[in-house]
Amino acid sequence: MILEIGDTVKITAQGTTRTGVIDSVSNYGSDEQSDFYIELTSTQHGAVYWKQSIDGGTVEKVAA
């Protein structure tokens, strides 16, 4: 999956779901196995930081 700054994503991890607009994104994994680090701004939760390899969970692109 390709994610870019400005995309809206939904992240589900550790029993919570956060939706927001990406401010910064890096994928330290591969095409077969992603390892995203995402910083986003959520209208409900403010600044959100998610490290896939540490926090677990999934990311879904809602809008580009």
MDAnalysis code that builds the backbone (N, CA, C; Angstrom):
import MDAnalysis as mda
import numpy as np

u = mda.Universe.empty(192, n_residues=64, atom_resindex=np.repeat(np.arange(64), 3), trajectory=True)
u.add_TopologyAttr("name", ["N", "CA", "C"] * 64)
u.add_TopologyAttr("resid", np.arange(1, 65))
u.add_TopologyAttr("resname", ["MET", "ILE", "LEU", "GLU", "ILE", "GLY", "ASP", "THR", "VAL", "LYS", "ILE", "THR", "ALA", "GLN", "GLY", "THR", "THR", "ARG", "THR", "GLY", "VAL", "ILE", "ASP", "SER", "VAL", "SER", "ASN", "TYR", "GLY", "SER", "ASP", "GLU", "GLN", "SER", "ASP", "PHE", "TYR", "ILE", "GLU", "LEU", "THR", "SER", "THR", "GLN", "HIS", "GLY", "ALA", "VAL", "TYR", "TRP", "LYS", "GLN", "SER", "ILE", "ASP", "GLY", "GLY", "THR", "VAL", "GLU", "LYS", "VAL", "ALA", "ALA"])
u.atoms.positions = np.array([
    [0.846, -1.175, 0.000],
    [0.000, 0.000, 0.000],
    [0.892, 1.238, 0.000],
    [0.509, 2.213, -0.787],
    [1.227, 3.479, -0.823],
    [0.418, 4.522, -0.068],
    [1.032, 5.106, 0.941],
    [0.413, 6.170, 1.724],
    [1.246, 7.424, 1.562],
    [0.555, 8.571, 1.467],
    [1.241, 9.837, 1.273],
    [0.714, 10.893, 2.239],
    [1.505, 11.924, 2.457],
    [1.072, 13.059, 3.264],
    [-0.223, 13.600, 2.674],
    [-1.198, 13.863, 3.531],
    [-2.496, 14.376, 3.104],
    [-3.568, 13.318, 2.954],
    [-3.168, 12.021, 2.874],
    [-4.155, 10.944, 2.818],
    [-4.881, 10.840, 4.156],
    [-6.146, 10.468, 4.112],
    [-6.899, 10.174, 5.331],
    [-6.859, 8.675, 5.552],
    [-6.478, 8.261, 6.764],
    [-6.351, 6.840, 7.082],
    [-7.078, 6.516, 8.387],
    [-7.391, 5.233, 8.523],
    [-7.962, 4.714, 9.765],
    [-6.981, 3.677, 10.293],
    [-6.496, 3.896, 11.522],
    [-5.555, 2.980, 12.154],
    [-6.267, 2.280, 13.310],
    [-6.194, 0.954, 13.296],
    [-6.778, 0.156, 14.374],
    [-5.645, -0.605, 15.050],
    [-5.446, -0.354, 16.346],
    [-4.374, -1.007, 17.094],
    [-4.688, -0.955, 18.582],
    [-4.330, -2.001, 19.281],
    [-4.453, -2.084, 20.730],
    [-5.859, -1.723, 21.211],
    [-6.877, -2.192, 20.474],
    [-8.255, -2.001, 20.901],
    [-8.846, -0.634, 20.619],
    [-8.128, 0.226, 19.885],
    [-8.636, 1.556, 19.562],
    [-8.566, 1.803, 18.059],
    [-9.356, 2.750, 17.605],
    [-9.332, 3.161, 16.205],
    [-9.167, 4.670, 16.142],
    [-8.243, 5.109, 15.311],
    [-7.989, 6.530, 15.115],
    [-8.072, 6.822, 13.628],
    [-8.774, 7.897, 13.267],
    [-8.877, 8.328, 11.876],
    [-8.367, 9.748, 11.782],
    [-7.547, 10.013, 10.767],
    [-7.015, 11.355, 10.602],
    [-6.239, 11.510, 9.316],
    [-5.675, 12.698, 9.133],
    [-4.921, 13.054, 7.944],
    [-3.426, 12.895, 8.227],
    [-2.717, 12.211, 7.336],
    [-1.290, 11.942, 7.518],
    [-0.471, 13.226, 7.419],
    [0.372, 13.458, 8.435],
    [1.329, 14.559, 8.440],
    [2.711, 14.075, 8.007],
    [3.033, 12.819, 8.340],
    [4.327, 12.224, 8.013],
    [4.149, 10.721, 7.931],
    [4.811, 10.082, 6.944],
    [4.691, 8.629, 6.809],
    [5.992, 8.052, 6.268],
    [6.413, 6.919, 6.866],
    [7.567, 6.157, 6.389],
    [7.208, 4.688, 6.459],
    [7.690, 3.915, 5.492],
    [7.500, 2.472, 5.508],
    [8.881, 1.839, 5.543],
    [9.230, 1.245, 6.690],
    [10.535, 0.633, 6.863],
    [10.530, -0.840, 6.482],
    [9.378, -1.322, 6.004],
    [9.254, -2.716, 5.599],
    [9.473, -2.887, 4.116],
    [8.767, -3.863, 3.558],
    [8.883, -4.184, 2.139],
    [7.491, -4.198, 1.516],
    [7.429, -4.469, 0.217],
    [6.130, -4.568, -0.447],
    [5.297, -5.710, 0.131],
    [5.946, -6.786, 0.529],
    [5.235, -7.948, 1.076],
    [4.835, -7.765, 2.540],
    [5.652, -7.042, 3.307],
    [5.414, -6.882, 4.738],
    [5.672, -5.435, 5.126],
    [4.603, -4.667, 5.309],
    [4.766, -3.258, 5.662],
    [5.215, -3.088, 7.114],
    [5.851, -1.979, 7.383],
    [6.257, -1.587, 8.731],
    [6.187, -0.060, 8.778],
    [4.948, 0.459, 8.868],
    [4.719, 1.890, 8.787],
    [4.995, 2.607, 10.102],
    [5.502, 3.824, 9.975],
    [5.535, 4.793, 11.063],
    [4.745, 5.991, 10.543],
    [3.635, 6.304, 11.203],
    [2.743, 7.357, 10.724],
    [2.482, 8.360, 11.835],
    [2.569, 9.639, 11.469],
    [2.129, 10.731, 12.327],
    [0.926, 11.340, 11.638],
    [-0.171, 11.500, 12.370],
    [-1.368, 12.074, 11.767],
    [-2.068, 12.998, 12.731],
    [-2.964, 13.809, 12.180],
    [-3.782, 14.700, 12.988],
    [-5.221, 14.226, 12.896],
    [-5.813, 13.961, 14.054],
    [-7.186, 13.498, 14.159],
    [-8.028, 14.605, 14.780],
    [-9.200, 14.858, 14.218],
    [-10.065, 15.887, 14.795],
    [-10.552, 15.480, 16.179],
    [-10.638, 14.194, 16.457],
    [-11.107, 13.725, 17.764],
    [-9.992, 13.540, 18.788],
    [-8.776, 13.205, 18.324],
    [-7.716, 12.826, 19.258],
    [-6.459, 13.679, 19.167],
    [-6.430, 14.670, 18.289],
    [-5.236, 15.508, 18.134],
    [-4.123, 14.770, 17.424],
    [-2.902, 14.956, 17.887],
    [-1.744, 14.312, 17.277],
    [-1.722, 12.826, 17.630],
    [-1.515, 11.995, 16.616],
    [-1.465, 10.546, 16.800],
    [-0.183, 10.036, 16.151],
    [0.545, 9.169, 16.857],
    [1.762, 8.551, 16.350],
    [1.565, 7.049, 16.409],
    [1.881, 6.354, 15.322],
    [1.682, 4.910, 15.268],
    [2.892, 4.239, 14.648],
    [3.464, 3.290, 15.374],
    [4.572, 2.485, 14.880],
    [4.059, 1.059, 14.749],
    [3.864, 0.620, 13.507],
    [3.252, -0.671, 13.248],
    [4.003, -1.822, 13.923],
    [5.331, -1.811, 13.852],
    [6.098, -2.931, 14.410],
    [6.026, -2.978, 15.937],
    [5.742, -1.861, 16.577],
    [5.670, -1.814, 18.034],
    [4.227, -1.899, 18.526],
    [3.336, -1.101, 17.915],
    [1.944, -1.031, 18.361],
    [1.059, -2.120, 17.766],
    [1.503, -2.742, 16.666],
    [0.685, -3.734, 15.986],
    [-0.475, -3.063, 15.270],
    [-1.405, -3.856, 14.814],
    [-2.601, -3.322, 14.200],
    [-2.498, -3.147, 12.698],
    [-3.472, -2.417, 12.158],
    [-3.592, -2.244, 10.723],
    [-3.883, -0.789, 10.375],
    [-3.604, -0.447, 9.115],
    [-3.918, 0.865, 8.580],
    [-4.734, 0.674, 7.317],
    [-5.734, 1.521, 7.142],
    [-6.598, 1.476, 5.974],
    [-6.714, 2.890, 5.399],
    [-6.492, 3.016, 4.091],
    [-6.628, 4.327, 3.452],
    [-8.119, 4.615, 3.251],
    [-8.589, 5.732, 3.794],
    [-9.988, 6.137, 3.690],
    [-10.189, 7.037, 2.483],
    [-9.253, 7.976, 2.269],
    [-9.334, 8.910, 1.142],
    [-7.946, 9.430, 0.811],
    [-7.751, 9.720, -0.474],
    [-6.465, 10.279, -0.899],
    [-6.558, 11.783, -0.978],
])
